[in-house]
């Protein structure tokens, strides 16, 4: 971002994420899409421009967020989990400051001077903290809205400097209150997802579109994403279930390896050798909303965006594997609501599938319970809440760095 970039001719709304996995970007793109749809209404200027920025692209030192995230998927997972323990980061909190932004992200400070965004919406803690620093350094004021993309909140969000937290549940709001976040700065909106998940589609038509049988319970096995490393243990557990799939004759399993063509080829070879008639392997699918609407059950990891898409598509879930960090928080929340089932091992998964195969009506209970978490209009609600803050004067403090001690956590684990 050079100094020669002209100041924006139209009002700019900046949506920021960090390329750590795919969920933060997906949420940012969903919010950006909502801004475009709401132009000329709900306070969004008709000529508003929306810019989506990966904050890691603005760093003085290049950082591959995906490689960093992948480094916490093996034996180091318990270390990562510590940052999510409410007894530690639930009380020792980060208030934001100029130090890190001045040293590491001067190009974003320049961006703020040039574009003067009327609002900044962040779906990752790094982006939020850099936005706080830029606001302090440049003196250019804008509301900062933080959108956690999981079902609990890490302790390193800039709690004191955030103008609004848009969270998924009241459970999360109860986590923020002991962290000295005024209830007026908390809005329960849900997690933003792509368009398509909010609509009701005819399951039969969707099944015909994908060539799936109409007389079976369709089970999605979501075993792939942009990063293969987080799926190593998940895939290992799934592989242990393959010899048992034949007995679930009223089910049809659809395996989704994502963009991993090697894994896709291996699965196809295995199923051809086993001569299984109740399985399919689909390569990368663009219209996931329609595929979810065609399905009756999903087996997946407990990533925040994926489980939210299932909730919005009214797709019951079995969460597979021992989870850590934010995924542990997601699993705990969803199972406590009765909105999903959880199987830690392959043996537990087979037992769960046995029950659902013999009693498919049990899926209806999951759907009813999941209704309390289903918020398909989250992206629009976040944009509307953001625009309520634009132009409202706020007194700001300026500091190099600030840590503080919160109250007793509402939730312990």
Beta strands, then each sheet from edge to edge (+ up, - down):
strand 1: 12-17
strand 2: 49-54
strand 3: 92-94
strand 4: 119-122
strand 5: 143-146
strand 6: 164-167
strand 7: 186-188
strand 8: 217-222
strand 9: 251-256
strand 10: 279-282
strand 11: 297-300
strand 12: 316-320
strand 13: 341-343
strand 14: 403-405
sheet 1: 2+ 1+ 4+ 5+ 6+ 7+
sheet 2: 3+ 14-
sheet 3: 10+ 9+ 8+ 11+ 12+ 13+
end
